[in-house]
Amino acid sequence: MNYTIGAMMIFKQLFLMIWRVLDLIFFIAGAIAINCFGFYFGQEWGYLTLFLTFISAGLLVEQVASGGMGGGDV
């Protein structure tokens, strides 16, 4: 019985690591898409989307660094 609990914990940790990597990949892909979309409408809009992307990335990095990204049942 203890083996199944241990295996479940291993899979749970593996899933959490994969989920974090996917979050990063999708954030980068979304940021690229939004910035390309902004530059499609003009240089000013592109710079605005870059500004917003950098601000949101900076806020997310600060949240992760301070340990504020809690939640879930981890």
N, C-alpha and C positions, 0 to 999 in steps of 0.2 A: 504494500500500500504506500509506503514512503517513497518507493521508486517512481510512482506515477506523479506524486506531488513534486518531486525534484525535477522530473521531466517537464512538467507543466511550467515550473518556474523558469527553466532554461528557455523554453519556447516563448514565454512571456517576455523575457529580457531580450531575446533575439528579435521578436516582433517590435518592441519598443525602439531598438537601435535602427531597424529598417525603417520604421515610421519616421524617425528623426531625420534620416537621410532623405527620404522622400519629401518631407516638409521643406527641406533646404532646396532640393532640386526644383520643386514646384514653385517656390518663392522666386528663385532665380529665373525660371522660365516665364513666370508671370510678369516679373519686373522687365525682362527683355521685351515681352510682347507689348506691355503698356507703353514703354519708352519708344518702341518702333511705331506704335499707333500714334503717339504724340507727335513724333517727328514727321509723320505722314501729313498732319494738318499744318505744319509749319515749324520753323525753328524755335519760335517763342514757346509754343505748346510743348515741344520736345524738351526744352530746358526746364519747363515747369514740371513735367513728369519726372525728369531726372532728379530735380530738387525733392519732390515728394517721395521718390524711391529711396534717396539717400537718407531722408529724415526717418522714414519708416524702418529702414534697415538699422539705422543708429539706435532707434528706440527699442527695437527687438534685441539687439546685441546687449544693450543696457539691462533689459529685463532678464535675459538669460544669465548675464554675469552676476546679477544680484540674487539670482535664485528665485525670482518672482514668477517663473513659469510653472508653478505647481499645478495641482489639480489631478484629477483621475484617481486611480486606486494604487498608485505606485508606492 
